[in-house]
Amino acid sequence: MVTQYKVEKMNCVYCENERVVKNGRKKLKTGQIVQNYLCNECGRRFNERSGTPMTRLRTPGSKVEMALKARGEGLGIRATARVLGKSPSSITTWEKRLSNQLGKWSPKAPEGGEITI
């Protein structure tokens, strides 16, 4: 018998419905545990990474974060890859994934306002 628990403030990433229940956990190769969910409305399964730039990413989020911080501080792509033991193409892929989501994370600049960089 499978026990299902009601999840607070979690919406389905496919249909945006609130009728979502926990549906097991999965341990990744990195040792991280990811919670799986089941939508009672559309019947689709997803996890807490679905619909985010971390979807289907096998690298730990902490390593991606370190790479992006290094790049933000001016370290080159190849140097960042050497330091973290990853390929330069992985670093650029992470940057592309996150840049596609930038509009959702950054507030829009006020109209007519002055922006200093």
MODELLER restraints for C-alpha pairs under 7 A, 6 or more apart:
rsr = mdl.restraints
at = mdl.atoms
rsr.add(forms.Gaussian(group=physical.xy_distance, feature=features.Distance(at['CA:4:A'], at['CA:21:A']), mean=6.04, stdev=0.5))
rsr.add(forms.Gaussian(group=physical.xy_distance, feature=features.Distance(at['CA:4:A'], at['CA:22:A']), mean=5.92, stdev=0.5))
rsr.add(forms.Gaussian(group=physical.xy_distance, feature=features.Distance(at['CA:4:A'], at['CA:23:A']), mean=6.62, stdev=0.5))
rsr.add(forms.Gaussian(group=physical.xy_distance, feature=features.Distance(at['CA:5:A'], at['CA:21:A']), mean=5.56, stdev=0.5))
rsr.add(forms.Gaussian(group=physical.xy_distance, feature=features.Distance(at['CA:5:A'], at['CA:22:A']), mean=5.66, stdev=0.5))
rsr.add(forms.Gaussian(group=physical.xy_distance, feature=features.Distance(at['CA:6:A'], at['CA:20:A']), mean=6.91, stdev=0.5))
rsr.add(forms.Gaussian(group=physical.xy_distance, feature=features.Distance(at['CA:6:A'], at['CA:21:A']), mean=5.07, stdev=0.5))
rsr.add(forms.Gaussian(group=physical.xy_distance, feature=features.Distance(at['CA:6:A'], at['CA:22:A']), mean=6.87, stdev=0.5))
rsr.add(forms.Gaussian(group=physical.xy_distance, feature=features.Distance(at['CA:7:A'], at['CA:20:A']), mean=6.39, stdev=0.5))
rsr.add(forms.Gaussian(group=physical.xy_distance, feature=features.Distance(at['CA:7:A'], at['CA:21:A']), mean=5.58, stdev=0.5))
rsr.add(forms.Gaussian(group=physical.xy_distance, feature=features.Distance(at['CA:7:A'], at['CA:22:A']), mean=6.54, stdev=0.5))
rsr.add(forms.Gaussian(group=physical.xy_distance, feature=features.Distance(at['CA:10:A'], at['CA:18:A']), mean=6.37, stdev=0.5))
rsr.add(forms.Gaussian(group=physical.xy_distance, feature=features.Distance(at['CA:10:A'], at['CA:20:A']), mean=6.76, stdev=0.5))
rsr.add(forms.Gaussian(group=physical.xy_distance, feature=features.Distance(at['CA:11:A'], at['CA:17:A']), mean=5.37, stdev=0.5))
rsr.add(forms.Gaussian(group=physical.xy_distance, feature=features.Distance(at['CA:11:A'], at['CA:18:A']), mean=4.66, stdev=0.5))
rsr.add(forms.Gaussian(group=physical.xy_distance, feature=features.Distance(at['CA:11:A'], at['CA:20:A']), mean=6.50, stdev=0.5))
rsr.add(forms.Gaussian(group=physical.xy_distance, feature=features.Distance(at['CA:12:A'], at['CA:18:A']), mean=6.55, stdev=0.5))
rsr.add(forms.Gaussian(group=physical.xy_distance, feature=features.Distance(at['CA:12:A'], at['CA:20:A']), mean=6.52, stdev=0.5))
rsr.add(forms.Gaussian(group=physical.xy_distance, feature=features.Distance(at['CA:12:A'], at['CA:39:A']), mean=6.00, stdev=0.5))
rsr.add(forms.Gaussian(group=physical.xy_distance, feature=features.Distance(at['CA:13:A'], at['CA:50:A']), mean=6.93, stdev=0.5))
rsr.add(forms.Gaussian(group=physical.xy_distance, feature=features.Distance(at['CA:13:A'], at['CA:51:A']), mean=6.18, stdev=0.5))
rsr.add(forms.Gaussian(group=physical.xy_distance, feature=features.Distance(at['CA:15:A'], at['CA:42:A']), mean=6.92, stdev=0.5))
rsr.add(forms.Gaussian(group=physical.xy_distance, feature=features.Distance(at['CA:17:A'], at['CA:41:A']), mean=6.83, stdev=0.5))
rsr.add(forms.Gaussian(group=physical.xy_distance, feature=features.Distance(at['CA:19:A'], at['CA:39:A']), mean=5.98, stdev=0.5))
rsr.add(forms.Gaussian(group=physical.xy_distance, feature=features.Distance(at['CA:19:A'], at['CA:40:A']), mean=5.50, stdev=0.5))
rsr.add(forms.Gaussian(group=physical.xy_distance, feature=features.Distance(at['CA:19:A'], at['CA:41:A']), mean=6.37, stdev=0.5))
rsr.add(forms.Gaussian(group=physical.xy_distance, feature=features.Distance(at['CA:20:A'], at['CA:37:A']), mean=6.58, stdev=0.5))
rsr.add(forms.Gaussian(group=physical.xy_distance, feature=features.Distance(at['CA:20:A'], at['CA:38:A']), mean=5.65, stdev=0.5))
rsr.add(forms.Gaussian(group=physical.xy_distance, feature=features.Distance(at['CA:20:A'], at['CA:39:A']), mean=4.44, stdev=0.5))
rsr.add(forms.Gaussian(group=physical.xy_distance, feature=features.Distance(at['CA:20:A'], at['CA:40:A']), mean=5.87, stdev=0.5))
rsr.add(forms.Gaussian(group=physical.xy_distance, feature=features.Distance(at['CA:21:A'], at['CA:37:A']), mean=5.62, stdev=0.5))
rsr.add(forms.Gaussian(group=physical.xy_distance, feature=features.Distance(at['CA:21:A'], at['CA:38:A']), mean=5.42, stdev=0.5))
rsr.add(forms.Gaussian(group=physical.xy_distance, feature=features.Distance(at['CA:21:A'], at['CA:39:A']), mean=6.54, stdev=0.5))
rsr.add(forms.Gaussian(group=physical.xy_distance, feature=features.Distance(at['CA:22:A'], at['CA:36:A']), mean=6.05, stdev=0.5))
rsr.add(forms.Gaussian(group=physical.xy_distance, feature=features.Distance(at['CA:22:A'], at['CA:37:A']), mean=4.47, stdev=0.5))
rsr.add(forms.Gaussian(group=physical.xy_distance, feature=features.Distance(at['CA:22:A'], at['CA:38:A']), mean=6.30, stdev=0.5))
rsr.add(forms.Gaussian(group=physical.xy_distance, feature=features.Distance(at['CA:23:A'], at['CA:36:A']), mean=5.14, stdev=0.5))
rsr.add(forms.Gaussian(group=physical.xy_distance, feature=features.Distance(at['CA:23:A'], at['CA:37:A']), mean=4.68, stdev=0.5))
rsr.add(forms.Gaussian(group=physical.xy_distance, feature=features.Distance(at['CA:23:A'], at['CA:38:A']), mean=5.76, stdev=0.5))
rsr.add(forms.Gaussian(group=physical.xy_distance, feature=features.Distance(at['CA:24:A'], at['CA:35:A']), mean=6.36, stdev=0.5))
rsr.add(forms.Gaussian(group=physical.xy_distance, feature=features.Distance(at['CA:24:A'], at['CA:36:A']), mean=5.39, stdev=0.5))
rsr.add(forms.Gaussian(group=physical.xy_distance, feature=features.Distance(at['CA:25:A'], at['CA:33:A']), mean=6.51, stdev=0.5))
rsr.add(forms.Gaussian(group=physical.xy_distance, feature=features.Distance(at['CA:25:A'], at['CA:34:A']), mean=5.59, stdev=0.5))
rsr.add(forms.Gaussian(group=physical.xy_distance, feature=features.Distance(at['CA:25:A'], at['CA:35:A']), mean=4.50, stdev=0.5))
rsr.add(forms.Gaussian(group=physical.xy_distance, feature=features.Distance(at['CA:25:A'], at['CA:36:A']), mean=5.38, stdev=0.5))
rsr.add(forms.Gaussian(group=physical.xy_distance, feature=features.Distance(at['CA:26:A'], at['CA:33:A']), mean=5.59, stdev=0.5))
rsr.add(forms.Gaussian(group=physical.xy_distance, feature=features.Distance(at['CA:26:A'], at['CA:34:A']), mean=5.27, stdev=0.5))
rsr.add(forms.Gaussian(group=physical.xy_distance, feature=features.Distance(at['CA:26:A'], at['CA:35:A']), mean=6.53, stdev=0.5))
rsr.add(forms.Gaussian(group=physical.xy_distance, feature=features.Distance(at['CA:27:A'], at['CA:33:A']), mean=4.43, stdev=0.5))
rsr.add(forms.Gaussian(group=physical.xy_distance, feature=features.Distance(at['CA:27:A'], at['CA:34:A']), mean=6.35, stdev=0.5))
rsr.add(forms.Gaussian(group=physical.xy_distance, feature=features.Distance(at['CA:30:A'], at['CA:60:A']), mean=6.56, stdev=0.5))
rsr.add(forms.Gaussian(group=physical.xy_distance, feature=features.Distance(at['CA:34:A'], at['CA:47:A']), mean=6.78, stdev=0.5))
rsr.add(forms.Gaussian(group=physical.xy_distance, feature=features.Distance(at['CA:34:A'], at['CA:48:A']), mean=6.65, stdev=0.5))
rsr.add(forms.Gaussian(group=physical.xy_distance, feature=features.Distance(at['CA:35:A'], at['CA:47:A']), mean=5.69, stdev=0.5))
rsr.add(forms.Gaussian(group=physical.xy_distance, feature=features.Distance(at['CA:35:A'], at['CA:48:A']), mean=5.98, stdev=0.5))
rsr.add(forms.Gaussian(group=physical.xy_distance, feature=features.Distance(at['CA:36:A'], at['CA:46:A']), mean=5.81, stdev=0.5))
rsr.add(forms.Gaussian(group=physical.xy_distance, feature=features.Distance(at['CA:36:A'], at['CA:47:A']), mean=4.20, stdev=0.5))
rsr.add(forms.Gaussian(group=physical.xy_distance, feature=features.Distance(at['CA:36:A'], at['CA:48:A']), mean=6.67, stdev=0.5))
rsr.add(forms.Gaussian(group=physical.xy_distance, feature=features.Distance(at['CA:37:A'], at['CA:45:A']), mean=5.69, stdev=0.5))
rsr.add(forms.Gaussian(group=physical.xy_distance, feature=features.Distance(at['CA:37:A'], at['CA:46:A']), mean=5.36, stdev=0.5))
rsr.add(forms.Gaussian(group=physical.xy_distance, feature=features.Distance(at['CA:37:A'], at['CA:47:A']), mean=5.58, stdev=0.5))
rsr.add(forms.Gaussian(group=physical.xy_distance, feature=features.Distance(at['CA:38:A'], at['CA:44:A']), mean=5.98, stdev=0.5))
rsr.add(forms.Gaussian(group=physical.xy_distance, feature=features.Distance(at['CA:38:A'], at['CA:45:A']), mean=4.59, stdev=0.5))
rsr.add(forms.Gaussian(group=physical.xy_distance, feature=features.Distance(at['CA:38:A'], at['CA:46:A']), mean=6.56, stdev=0.5))
rsr.add(forms.Gaussian(group=physical.xy_distance, feature=features.Distance(at['CA:39:A'], at['CA:45:A']), mean=6.43, stdev=0.5))
rsr.add(forms.Gaussian(group=physical.xy_distance, feature=features.Distance(at['CA:49:A'], at['CA:55:A']), mean=5.20, stdev=0.5))
rsr.add(forms.Gaussian(group=physical.xy_distance, feature=features.Distance(at['CA:53:A'], at['CA:97:A']), mean=5.59, stdev=0.5))
rsr.add(forms.Gaussian(group=physical.xy_distance, feature=features.Distance(at['CA:53:A'], at['CA:98:A']), mean=5.94, stdev=0.5))
rsr.add(forms.Gaussian(group=physical.xy_distance, feature=features.Distance(at['CA:67:A'], at['CA:80:A']), mean=6.22, stdev=0.5))
rsr.add(forms.Gaussian(group=physical.xy_distance, feature=features.Distance(at['CA:67:A'], at['CA:91:A']), mean=6.96, stdev=0.5))
rsr.add(forms.Gaussian(group=physical.xy_distance, feature=features.Distance(at['CA:70:A'], at['CA:80:A']), mean=6.56, stdev=0.5))
rsr.add(forms.Gaussian(group=physical.xy_distance, feature=features.Distance(at['CA:77:A'], at['CA:88:A']), mean=5.83, stdev=0.5))
rsr.add(forms.Gaussian(group=physical.xy_distance, feature=features.Distance(at['CA:77:A'], at['CA:91:A']), mean=6.66, stdev=0.5))
rsr.add(forms.Gaussian(group=physical.xy_distance, feature=features.Distance(at['CA:78:A'], at['CA:88:A']), mean=5.46, stdev=0.5))
rsr.add(forms.Gaussian(group=physical.xy_distance, feature=features.Distance(at['CA:81:A'], at['CA:87:A']), mean=5.38, stdev=0.5))
rsr.add(forms.Gaussian(group=physical.xy_distance, feature=features.Distance(at['CA:81:A'], at['CA:88:A']), mean=5.22, stdev=0.5))
rsr.add(forms.Gaussian(group=physical.xy_distance, feature=features.Distance(at['CA:81:A'], at['CA:91:A']), mean=6.70, stdev=0.5))
